[in-house]
């Protein structure tokens, strides 16, 4: 089972929402015969979606109700799909045109297909039941006890998905997880994000980015060698390794965010992070550093820290990053000369010296603590 962050509200100084949407991916264990039927079902659904899409684009009829009125009865007479599956295909086509109506939309042969409660349900013994071209079919799924608790928050439709990378079947389930009331924060744990060190906190703990960088270089060189060959075998290999680097970085970001949130909860601390929106546009980097900057997902780690904080009831503060790397946490001197190098900080006023990322994390925590909102609540608490 895997987790994906579906959506969070825009971060403000104090991060609060009522519900958070998490997509839980259940891995299915179909037999060979069931796998064949699932492929046939997806192919039939997407063929219908392509027919509906052509009609919608030609007639400019993108509204779900109008499209249903125009094509439902005709489709039911000619299609082998059930009535509710036809309804879901109409909705799928209509939803796809919400963002872009300038070009006709084409659905892949085995693209994901939505199911609702009329054609999908859970059964005892870790099984799901869903409609297929061969009727209702029960398929076992893999689920751990830690993840099972989120299934009771399932909301709305689910998606049947075939992953071409792993060649496995999944059911994507959206769960509305209630926000945990944040515990009173006795202090704030500042976190500074970077490239050499992915994250450094104000307690001095460093999460090195060397493993991510080594993987990035390996995949970059591997892709170059395969692209030069231009053979069928090299193209198959390129397709196979596509996405592996991204999945590795996602795994690293999940682990780092989990450790940070667990530490904050254990020490009754809030977490303070920088507002890094638009960092790739604002930060200038040497040509040799550009790949490194654009290959690391600042936003993903930030979002992981955000939603894990919500799940654990840890307060999250987002602060302005200006001068956090130039300010001395001991005497308050602000000067760009305090940064003697990329990784070292040395104050020109008092001589305080430390790892630059650690200094940044301390300053981030201090900005959050000095906010009137935190200071006033701390006095009353």
PyMOL commands that set and color helices and strands:
alter all, ss='L'
color gray80, all
select helices_A, chain A and resi 32-59+64-78+83-96+145-148+151-153+210-229+232-241+244-266+279-282+287-294+298-312+336-338+356-369+372-380
alter helices_A, ss='H'
color red, helices_A
select strands_A, chain A and resi 2-7+19-28+113-115+120-123+127-132+135-142+154-163+168-178+187-193+197-201+206-208+269-274+316-319+344-346+353-355
alter strands_A, ss='S'
color yellow, strands_A
deselect
rebuild
show_as cartoon
